[in-house]
């Protein structure tokens, strides 16, 4: 599935930009894109939380949580 999210985002942006540009539509699309990224990162965090006690996993989990937070 590599690139699927990127491809969908590009196709949607192209459709918007080929027509009349409506700022709200672009903003909504960007929010949807960030929501999808955040959901995927949080899914990874949930999986990592099941593995406890490993310092490396905790570091990765915190990094992923930080990335999710940075989307907003």
PDB file of N, CA, C and O in Angstrom:
ATOM      1  N   UNK A   1       0.812  -1.202   0.000  1.00  0.00           N
ATOM      2  CA  UNK A   1       0.000   0.000   0.000  1.00  0.00           C
ATOM      3  C   UNK A   1       0.859   1.270   0.000  1.00  0.00           C
ATOM      4  O   UNK A   1       0.335   2.372   0.164  1.00  0.00           O
ATOM      5  N   UNK A   2       2.158   1.119  -0.181  1.00  0.00           N
ATOM      6  CA  UNK A   2       3.034   2.279  -0.137  1.00  0.00           C
ATOM      7  C   UNK A   2       2.581   3.332  -1.139  1.00  0.00           C
ATOM      8  O   UNK A   2       2.395   3.047  -2.322  1.00  0.00           O
ATOM      9  N   UNK A   3       2.408   4.547  -0.648  1.00  0.00           N
ATOM     10  CA  UNK A   3       2.057   5.644  -1.521  1.00  0.00           C
ATOM     11  C   UNK A   3       0.576   5.832  -1.750  1.00  0.00           C
ATOM     12  O   UNK A   3       0.181   6.788  -2.417  1.00  0.00           O
ATOM     13  N   UNK A   4      -0.270   4.945  -1.216  1.00  0.00           N
ATOM     14  CA  UNK A   4      -1.709   5.036  -1.467  1.00  0.00           C
ATOM     15  C   UNK A   4      -2.273   6.346  -0.917  1.00  0.00           C
ATOM     16  O   UNK A   4      -3.012   7.045  -1.611  1.00  0.00           O
ATOM     17  N   UNK A   5      -1.931   6.675   0.313  1.00  0.00           N
ATOM     18  CA  UNK A   5      -2.425   7.904   0.925  1.00  0.00           C
ATOM     19  C   UNK A   5      -1.935   9.125   0.149  1.00  0.00           C
ATOM     20  O   UNK A   5      -2.697  10.059  -0.101  1.00  0.00           O
ATOM     21  N   UNK A   6      -0.667   9.108  -0.226  1.00  0.00           N
ATOM     22  CA  UNK A   6      -0.098  10.214  -0.995  1.00  0.00           C
ATOM     23  C   UNK A   6      -0.806  10.360  -2.336  1.00  0.00           C
ATOM     24  O   UNK A   6      -1.138  11.469  -2.753  1.00  0.00           O
ATOM     25  N   UNK A   7      -1.035   9.234  -3.010  1.00  0.00           N
ATOM     26  CA  UNK A   7      -1.683   9.249  -4.323  1.00  0.00           C
ATOM     27  C   UNK A   7      -3.103   9.814  -4.214  1.00  0.00           C
ATOM     28  O   UNK A   7      -3.513  10.639  -5.030  1.00  0.00           O
ATOM     29  N   UNK A   8      -3.847   9.366  -3.204  1.00  0.00           N
ATOM     30  CA  UNK A   8      -5.208   9.873  -3.016  1.00  0.00           C
ATOM     31  C   UNK A   8      -5.203  11.376  -2.746  1.00  0.00           C
ATOM     32  O   UNK A   8      -6.029  12.110  -3.290  1.00  0.00           O
ATOM     33  N   UNK A   9      -4.276  11.832  -1.908  1.00  0.00           N
ATOM     34  CA  UNK A   9      -4.178  13.251  -1.580  1.00  0.00           C
ATOM     35  C   UNK A   9      -3.866  14.064  -2.835  1.00  0.00           C
ATOM     36  O   UNK A   9      -4.486  15.100  -3.076  1.00  0.00           O
ATOM     37  N   UNK A  10      -2.916  13.601  -3.622  1.00  0.00           N
ATOM     38  CA  UNK A  10      -2.536  14.321  -4.842  1.00  0.00           C
ATOM     39  C   UNK A  10      -3.704  14.375  -5.825  1.00  0.00           C
ATOM     40  O   UNK A  10      -3.967  15.417  -6.425  1.00  0.00           O
ATOM     41  N   UNK A  11      -4.403  13.251  -5.987  1.00  0.00           N
ATOM     42  CA  UNK A  11      -5.553  13.232  -6.897  1.00  0.00           C
ATOM     43  C   UNK A  11      -6.646  14.204  -6.449  1.00  0.00           C
ATOM     44  O   UNK A  11      -7.234  14.908  -7.270  1.00  0.00           O
ATOM     45  N   UNK A  12      -6.909  14.238  -5.156  1.00  0.00           N
ATOM     46  CA  UNK A  12      -7.939  15.154  -4.645  1.00  0.00           C
ATOM     47  C   UNK A  12      -7.502  16.607  -4.806  1.00  0.00           C
ATOM     48  O   UNK A  12      -8.307  17.459  -5.181  1.00  0.00           O
ATOM     49  N   UNK A  13      -6.228  16.894  -4.523  1.00  0.00           N
ATOM     50  CA  UNK A  13      -5.725  18.265  -4.685  1.00  0.00           C
ATOM     51  C   UNK A  13      -5.774  18.677  -6.150  1.00  0.00           C
ATOM     52  O   UNK A  13      -6.138  19.810  -6.463  1.00  0.00           O
ATOM     53  N   UNK A  14      -5.411  17.770  -7.044  1.00  0.00           N
ATOM     54  CA  UNK A  14      -5.427  18.068  -8.476  1.00  0.00           C
ATOM     55  C   UNK A  14      -6.852  18.407  -8.926  1.00  0.00           C
ATOM     56  O   UNK A  14      -7.051  19.345  -9.698  1.00  0.00           O
ATOM     57  N   UNK A  15      -7.837  17.649  -8.448  1.00  0.00           N
ATOM     58  CA  UNK A  15      -9.234  17.898  -8.806  1.00  0.00           C
ATOM     59  C   UNK A  15      -9.684  19.272  -8.322  1.00  0.00           C
ATOM     60  O   UNK A  15     -10.391  19.986  -9.033  1.00  0.00           O
ATOM     61  N   UNK A  16      -9.279  19.635  -7.126  1.00  0.00           N
ATOM     62  CA  UNK A  16      -9.655  20.948  -6.588  1.00  0.00           C
ATOM     63  C   UNK A  16      -8.962  22.066  -7.353  1.00  0.00           C
ATOM     64  O   UNK A  16      -9.585  23.066  -7.709  1.00  0.00           O
ATOM     65  N   UNK A  17      -7.663  21.888  -7.603  1.00  0.00           N
ATOM     66  CA  UNK A  17      -6.886  22.948  -8.246  1.00  0.00           C
ATOM     67  C   UNK A  17      -7.218  23.092  -9.728  1.00  0.00           C
ATOM     68  O   UNK A  17      -7.028  24.166 -10.298  1.00  0.00           O
ATOM     69  N   UNK A  18      -7.710  22.031 -10.359  1.00  0.00           N
ATOM     70  CA  UNK A  18      -8.105  22.125 -11.759  1.00  0.00           C
ATOM     71  C   UNK A  18      -9.405  22.913 -11.919  1.00  0.00           C
ATOM     72  O   UNK A  18      -9.663  23.487 -12.978  1.00  0.00           O
ATOM     73  N   UNK A  19     -10.210  22.937 -10.880  1.00  0.00           N
ATOM     74  CA  UNK A  19     -11.469  23.691 -10.918  1.00  0.00           C
ATOM     75  C   UNK A  19     -11.273  25.039 -10.260  1.00  0.00           C
ATOM     76  O   UNK A  19     -10.151  25.536 -10.154  1.00  0.00           O
ATOM     77  N   UNK A  20     -12.347  25.613  -9.829  1.00  0.00           N
ATOM     78  CA  UNK A  20     -12.265  26.866  -9.094  1.00  0.00           C
ATOM     79  C   UNK A  20     -11.690  26.576  -7.709  1.00  0.00           C
ATOM     80  O   UNK A  20     -12.180  25.711  -6.983  1.00  0.00           O
ATOM     81  N   UNK A  21     -10.670  27.298  -7.372  1.00  0.00           N
ATOM     82  CA  UNK A  21     -10.023  27.073  -6.079  1.00  0.00           C
ATOM     83  C   UNK A  21     -10.896  27.664  -4.980  1.00  0.00           C
ATOM     84  O   UNK A  21     -11.195  28.858  -4.960  1.00  0.00           O
ATOM     85  N   UNK A  22     -11.284  26.800  -4.084  1.00  0.00           N
ATOM     86  CA  UNK A  22     -12.040  27.223  -2.915  1.00  0.00           C
ATOM     87  C   UNK A  22     -11.168  26.910  -1.702  1.00  0.00           C
ATOM     88  O   UNK A  22     -10.881  25.749  -1.409  1.00  0.00           O
ATOM     89  N   UNK A  23     -10.758  27.952  -1.015  1.00  0.00           N
ATOM     90  CA  UNK A  23      -9.817  27.798   0.090  1.00  0.00           C
ATOM     91  C   UNK A  23     -10.348  26.809   1.127  1.00  0.00           C
ATOM     92  O   UNK A  23      -9.586  26.005   1.664  1.00  0.00           O
ATOM     93  N   UNK A  24     -11.633  26.863   1.405  1.00  0.00           N
ATOM     94  CA  UNK A  24     -12.206  25.969   2.409  1.00  0.00           C
ATOM     95  C   UNK A  24     -12.064  24.502   2.004  1.00  0.00           C
ATOM     96  O   UNK A  24     -11.821  23.643   2.853  1.00  0.00           O
ATOM     97  N   UNK A  25     -12.216  24.215   0.715  1.00  0.00           N
ATOM     98  CA  UNK A  25     -12.075  22.835   0.241  1.00  0.00           C
ATOM     99  C   UNK A  25     -10.640  22.348   0.423  1.00  0.00           C
ATOM    100  O   UNK A  25     -10.408  21.210   0.834  1.00  0.00           O
ATOM    101  N   UNK A  26      -9.689  23.212   0.116  1.00  0.00           N
ATOM    102  CA  UNK A  26      -8.283  22.851   0.281  1.00  0.00           C
ATOM    103  C   UNK A  26      -7.985  22.631   1.759  1.00  0.00           C
ATOM    104  O   UNK A  26      -7.324  21.657   2.121  1.00  0.00           O
ATOM    105  N   UNK A  27      -8.465  23.525   2.610  1.00  0.00           N
ATOM    106  CA  UNK A  27      -8.244  23.377   4.054  1.00  0.00           C
ATOM    107  C   UNK A  27      -8.864  22.080   4.562  1.00  0.00           C
ATOM    108  O   UNK A  27      -8.246  21.362   5.348  1.00  0.00           O
ATOM    109  N   UNK A  28     -10.083  21.779   4.119  1.00  0.00           N
ATOM    110  CA  UNK A  28     -10.743  20.549   4.549  1.00  0.00           C
ATOM    111  C   UNK A  28      -9.948  19.325   4.120  1.00  0.00           C
ATOM    112  O   UNK A  28      -9.809  18.371   4.885  1.00  0.00           O
ATOM    113  N   UNK A  29      -9.432  19.351   2.911  1.00  0.00           N
ATOM    114  CA  UNK A  29      -8.650  18.227   2.407  1.00  0.00           C
ATOM    115  C   UNK A  29      -7.366  18.050   3.213  1.00  0.00           C
ATOM    116  O   UNK A  29      -6.980  16.926   3.535  1.00  0.00           O
ATOM    117  N   UNK A  30      -6.714  19.147   3.534  1.00  0.00           N
ATOM    118  CA  UNK A  30      -5.492  19.067   4.338  1.00  0.00           C
ATOM    119  C   UNK A  30      -5.809  18.518   5.727  1.00  0.00           C
ATOM    120  O   UNK A  30      -5.052  17.709   6.263  1.00  0.00           O
ATOM    121  N   UNK A  31      -6.926  18.954   6.313  1.00  0.00           N
ATOM    122  CA  UNK A  31      -7.329  18.425   7.626  1.00  0.00           C
ATOM    123  C   UNK A  31      -7.608  16.927   7.539  1.00  0.00           C
ATOM    124  O   UNK A  31      -7.212  16.170   8.425  1.00  0.00           O
ATOM    125  N   UNK A  32      -8.287  16.495   6.479  1.00  0.00           N
ATOM    126  CA  UNK A  32      -8.567  15.070   6.296  1.00  0.00           C
ATOM    127  C   UNK A  32      -7.269  14.267   6.175  1.00  0.00           C
ATOM    128  O   UNK A  32      -7.137  13.183   6.744  1.00  0.00           O
ATOM    129  N   UNK A  33      -6.328  14.813   5.432  1.00  0.00           N
ATOM    130  CA  UNK A  33      -5.035  14.166   5.239  1.00  0.00           C
ATOM    131  C   UNK A  33      -4.308  14.033   6.575  1.00  0.00           C
ATOM    132  O   UNK A  33      -3.777  12.970   6.897  1.00  0.00           O
ATOM    133  N   UNK A  34      -4.288  15.104   7.341  1.00  0.00           N
ATOM    134  CA  UNK A  34      -3.627  15.073   8.651  1.00  0.00           C
ATOM    135  C   UNK A  34      -4.342  14.122   9.603  1.00  0.00           C
ATOM    136  O   UNK A  34      -3.694  13.428  10.386  1.00  0.00           O
ATOM    137  N   UNK A  35      -5.674  14.085   9.544  1.00  0.00           N
ATOM    138  CA  UNK A  35      -6.433  13.142  10.371  1.00  0.00           C
ATOM    139  C   UNK A  35      -6.035  11.706  10.061  1.00  0.00           C
ATOM    140  O   UNK A  35      -5.856  10.895  10.969  1.00  0.00           O
ATOM    141  N   UNK A  36      -5.898  11.397   8.779  1.00  0.00           N
ATOM    142  CA  UNK A  36      -5.518  10.040   8.379  1.00  0.00           C
ATOM    143  C   UNK A  36      -4.116   9.700   8.877  1.00  0.00           C
ATOM    144  O   UNK A  36      -3.882   8.598   9.374  1.00  0.00           O
ATOM    145  N   UNK A  37      -3.197  10.633   8.747  1.00  0.00           N
ATOM    146  CA  UNK A  37      -1.831  10.415   9.238  1.00  0.00           C
ATOM    147  C   UNK A  37      -1.849  10.215  10.750  1.00  0.00           C
ATOM    148  O   UNK A  37      -1.206   9.303  11.270  1.00  0.00           O
ATOM    149  N   UNK A  38      -2.594  11.076  11.456  1.00  0.00           N
ATOM    150  CA  UNK A  38      -2.677  10.970  12.909  1.00  0.00           C
ATOM    151  C   UNK A  38      -3.251   9.612  13.318  1.00  0.00           C
ATOM    152  O   UNK A  38      -2.734   8.970  14.232  1.00  0.00           O
ATOM    153  N   UNK A  39      -4.306   9.178  12.652  1.00  0.00           N
ATOM    154  CA  UNK A  39      -4.907   7.886  12.978  1.00  0.00           C
ATOM    155  C   UNK A  39      -3.921   6.743  12.787  1.00  0.00           C
ATOM    156  O   UNK A  39      -3.857   5.826  13.606  1.00  0.00           O
ATOM    157  N   UNK A  40      -3.163   6.798  11.720  1.00  0.00           N
ATOM    158  CA  UNK A  40      -2.181   5.740  11.462  1.00  0.00           C
ATOM    159  C   UNK A  40      -1.073   5.756  12.510  1.00  0.00           C
ATOM    160  O   UNK A  40      -0.636   4.700  12.968  1.00  0.00           O
ATOM    161  N   UNK A  41      -0.616   6.951  12.891  1.00  0.00           N
ATOM    162  CA  UNK A  41       0.421   7.045  13.920  1.00  0.00           C
ATOM    163  C   UNK A  41      -0.099   6.547  15.262  1.00  0.00           C
ATOM    164  O   UNK A  41       0.616   5.857  15.988  1.00  0.00           O
ATOM    165  N   UNK A  42      -1.334   6.892  15.594  1.00  0.00           N
ATOM    166  CA  UNK A  42      -1.900   6.450  16.863  1.00  0.00           C
ATOM    167  C   UNK A  42      -2.132   4.939  16.879  1.00  0.00           C
ATOM    168  O   UNK A  42      -2.020   4.308  17.930  1.00  0.00           O
ATOM    169  N   UNK A  43      -2.451   4.357  15.729  1.00  0.00           N
ATOM    170  CA  UNK A  43      -2.562   2.897  15.643  1.00  0.00           C
ATOM    171  C   UNK A  43      -1.217   2.242  15.959  1.00  0.00           C
ATOM    172  O   UNK A  43      -1.154   1.225  16.649  1.00  0.00           O
ATOM    173  N   UNK A  44      -0.150   2.840  15.445  1.00  0.00           N
ATOM    174  CA  UNK A  44       1.190   2.325  15.731  1.00  0.00           C
ATOM    175  C   UNK A  44       1.479   2.434  17.217  1.00  0.00           C
ATOM    176  O   UNK A  44       2.010   1.500  17.817  1.00  0.00           O
ATOM    177  N   UNK A  45       1.129   3.579  17.821  1.00  0.00           N
ATOM    178  CA  UNK A  45       1.340   3.768  19.256  1.00  0.00           C
ATOM    179  C   UNK A  45       0.585   2.716  20.060  1.00  0.00           C
ATOM    180  O   UNK A  45       1.119   2.169  21.025  1.00  0.00           O
ATOM    181  N   UNK A  46      -0.640   2.435  19.671  1.00  0.00           N
ATOM    182  CA  UNK A  46      -1.447   1.440  20.384  1.00  0.00           C
ATOM    183  C   UNK A  46      -0.781   0.070  20.316  1.00  0.00           C
ATOM    184  O   UNK A  46      -0.769  -0.668  21.301  1.00  0.00           O
ATOM    185  N   UNK A  47      -0.234  -0.265  19.166  1.00  0.00           N
ATOM    186  CA  UNK A  47       0.462  -1.548  19.024  1.00  0.00           C
ATOM    187  C   UNK A  47       1.712  -1.577  19.901  1.00  0.00           C
ATOM    188  O   UNK A  47       2.008  -2.589  20.537  1.00  0.00           O
ATOM    189  N   UNK A  48       2.438  -0.468  19.930  1.00  0.00           N
ATOM    190  CA  UNK A  48       3.669  -0.411  20.715  1.00  0.00           C
ATOM    191  C   UNK A  48       3.384  -0.452  22.214  1.00  0.00           C
ATOM    192  O   UNK A  48       4.197  -0.965  22.982  1.00  0.00           O
ATOM    193  N   UNK A  49       2.238   0.083  22.638  1.00  0.00           N
ATOM    194  CA  UNK A  49       1.902   0.085  24.065  1.00  0.00           C
ATOM    195  C   UNK A  49       1.704  -1.325  24.599  1.00  0.00           C
ATOM    196  O   UNK A  49       1.859  -1.573  25.795  1.00  0.00           O
ATOM    197  N   UNK A  50       1.359  -2.250  23.700  1.00  0.00           N
ATOM    198  CA  UNK A  50       1.178  -3.634  24.139  1.00  0.00           C
ATOM    199  C   UNK A  50       2.510  -4.296  24.479  1.00  0.00           C
ATOM    200  O   UNK A  50       2.550  -5.294  25.199  1.00  0.00           O
ATOM    201  N   UNK A  51       3.596  -3.736  23.956  1.00  0.00           N
ATOM    202  CA  UNK A  51       4.934  -4.256  24.252  1.00  0.00           C
ATOM    203  C   UNK A  51       5.536  -3.330  25.297  1.00  0.00           C
ATOM    204  O   UNK A  51       5.972  -2.224  24.976  1.00  0.00           O
ATOM    205  N   UNK A  52       5.561  -3.775  26.534  1.00  0.00           N
ATOM    206  CA  UNK A  52       6.043  -2.911  27.619  1.00  0.00           C
ATOM    207  C   UNK A  52       7.393  -3.407  28.131  1.00  0.00           C
ATOM    208  O   UNK A  52       7.748  -4.578  27.997  1.00  0.00           O
ATOM    209  N   UNK A  53       8.118  -2.482  28.713  1.00  0.00           N
ATOM    210  CA  UNK A  53       9.367  -2.848  29.363  1.00  0.00           C
ATOM    211  C   UNK A  53      10.608  -2.670  28.513  1.00  0.00           C
ATOM    212  O   UNK A  53      11.722  -2.756  29.030  1.00  0.00           O
ATOM    213  N   UNK A  54      10.449  -2.430  27.255  1.00  0.00           N
ATOM    214  CA  UNK A  54      11.622  -2.232  26.410  1.00  0.00           C
ATOM    215  C   UNK A  54      11.833  -0.737  26.196  1.00  0.00           C
ATOM    216  O   UNK A  54      10.963  -0.054  25.656  1.00  0.00           O
ATOM    217  N   UNK A  55      12.944  -0.249  26.603  1.00  0.00           N
ATOM    218  CA  UNK A  55      13.245   1.180  26.506  1.00  0.00           C
ATOM    219  C   UNK A  55      13.188   1.665  25.058  1.00  0.00           C
ATOM    220  O   UNK A  55      12.728   2.775  24.790  1.00  0.00           O
ATOM    221  N   UNK A  56      13.653   0.838  24.134  1.00  0.00           N
ATOM    222  CA  UNK A  56      13.662   1.234  22.729  1.00  0.00           C
ATOM    223  C   UNK A  56      12.240   1.424  22.202  1.00  0.00           C
ATOM    224  O   UNK A  56      11.966   2.357  21.446  1.00  0.00           O
ATOM    225  N   UNK A  57      11.340   0.529  22.610  1.00  0.00           N
ATOM    226  CA  UNK A  57       9.947   0.633  22.180  1.00  0.00           C
ATOM    227  C   UNK A  57       9.336   1.903  22.762  1.00  0.00           C
ATOM    228  O   UNK A  57       8.596   2.605  22.073  1.00  0.00           O
ATOM    229  N   UNK A  58       9.636   2.202  24.015  1.00  0.00           N
ATOM    230  CA  UNK A  58       9.112   3.421  24.637  1.00  0.00           C
ATOM    231  C   UNK A  58       9.606   4.667  23.903  1.00  0.00           C
ATOM    232  O   UNK A  58       8.843   5.612  23.704  1.00  0.00           O
ATOM    233  N   UNK A  59      10.858   4.671  23.507  1.00  0.00           N
ATOM    234  CA  UNK A  59      11.423   5.812  22.766  1.00  0.00           C
ATOM    235  C   UNK A  59      10.706   5.974  21.429  1.00  0.00           C
ATOM    236  O   UNK A  59      10.341   7.086  21.047  1.00  0.00           O
ATOM    237  N   UNK A  60      10.506   4.861  20.716  1.00  0.00           N
ATOM    238  CA  UNK A  60       9.810   4.915  19.430  1.00  0.00           C
ATOM    239  C   UNK A  60       8.377   5.396  19.625  1.00  0.00           C
ATOM    240  O   UNK A  60       7.892   6.241  18.872  1.00  0.00           O
ATOM    241  N   UNK A  61       7.696   4.852  20.646  1.00  0.00           N
ATOM    242  CA  UNK A  61       6.305   5.236  20.907  1.00  0.00           C
ATOM    243  C   UNK A  61       6.206   6.732  21.187  1.00  0.00           C
ATOM    244  O   UNK A  61       5.311   7.403  20.672  1.00  0.00           O
ATOM    245  N   UNK A  62       7.121   7.257  21.999  1.00  0.00           N
ATOM    246  CA  UNK A  62       7.097   8.694  22.299  1.00  0.00           C
ATOM    247  C   UNK A  62       7.368   9.533  21.044  1.00  0.00           C
ATOM    248  O   UNK A  62       6.775  10.596  20.859  1.00  0.00           O
ATOM    249  N   UNK A  63       8.253   9.051  20.200  1.00  0.00           N
ATOM    250  CA  UNK A  63       8.547   9.770  18.957  1.00  0.00           C
ATOM    251  C   UNK A  63       7.321   9.795  18.050  1.00  0.00           C
ATOM    252  O   UNK A  63       7.001  10.825  17.458  1.00  0.00           O
ATOM    253  N   UNK A  64       6.634   8.654  17.943  1.00  0.00           N
ATOM    254  CA  UNK A  64       5.433   8.582  17.101  1.00  0.00           C
ATOM    255  C   UNK A  64       4.324   9.468  17.684  1.00  0.00           C
ATOM    256  O   UNK A  64       3.628  10.161  16.941  1.00  0.00           O
ATOM    257  N   UNK A  65       4.163   9.444  18.998  1.00  0.00           N
ATOM    258  CA  UNK A  65       3.180  10.313  19.640  1.00  0.00           C
ATOM    259  C   UNK A  65       3.507  11.778  19.382  1.00  0.00           C
ATOM    260  O   UNK A  65       2.606  12.585  19.154  1.00  0.00           O
ATOM    261  N   UNK A  66       4.780  12.122  19.414  1.00  0.00           N
ATOM    262  CA  UNK A  66       5.204  13.488  19.124  1.00  0.00           C
ATOM    263  C   UNK A  66       4.869  13.899  17.699  1.00  0.00           C
ATOM    264  O   UNK A  66       4.442  15.026  17.452  1.00  0.00           O
ATOM    265  N   UNK A  67       5.065  12.971  16.762  1.00  0.00           N
ATOM    266  CA  UNK A  67       4.698  13.263  15.365  1.00  0.00           C
ATOM    267  C   UNK A  67       3.205  13.498  15.223  1.00  0.00           C
ATOM    268  O   UNK A  67       2.780  14.412  14.516  1.00  0.00           O
ATOM    269  N   UNK A  68       2.407  12.677  15.893  1.00  0.00           N
ATOM    270  CA  UNK A  68       0.958  12.845  15.854  1.00  0.00           C
ATOM    271  C   UNK A  68       0.562  14.199  16.439  1.00  0.00           C
ATOM    272  O   UNK A  68      -0.303  14.885  15.895  1.00  0.00           O
ATOM    273  N   UNK A  69       1.193  14.580  17.542  1.00  0.00           N
ATOM    274  CA  UNK A  69       0.912  15.880  18.160  1.00  0.00           C
ATOM    275  C   UNK A  69       1.306  17.036  17.244  1.00  0.00           C
ATOM    276  O   UNK A  69       0.627  18.062  17.202  1.00  0.00           O
ATOM    277  N   UNK A  70       2.404  16.863  16.514  1.00  0.00           N
ATOM    278  CA  UNK A  70       2.893  17.933  15.625  1.00  0.00           C
ATOM    279  C   UNK A  70       1.966  18.212  14.457  1.00  0.00           C
ATOM    280  O   UNK A  70       2.068  19.264  13.826  1.00  0.00           O
ATOM    281  N   UNK A  71       1.060  17.284  14.157  1.00  0.00           N
ATOM    282  CA  UNK A  71       0.105  17.535  13.066  1.00  0.00           C
ATOM    283  C   UNK A  71      -0.851  18.666  13.421  1.00  0.00           C
ATOM    284  O   UNK A  71      -1.440  19.284  12.534  1.00  0.00           O
ATOM    285  N   UNK A  72      -1.003  18.933  14.682  1.00  0.00           N
ATOM    286  CA  UNK A  72      -1.938  19.979  15.117  1.00  0.00           C
ATOM    287  C   UNK A  72      -1.190  21.006  15.904  1.00  0.00           C
ATOM    288  O   UNK A  72      -1.783  21.980  16.368  1.00  0.00           O
TER     289      UNK A  72
END
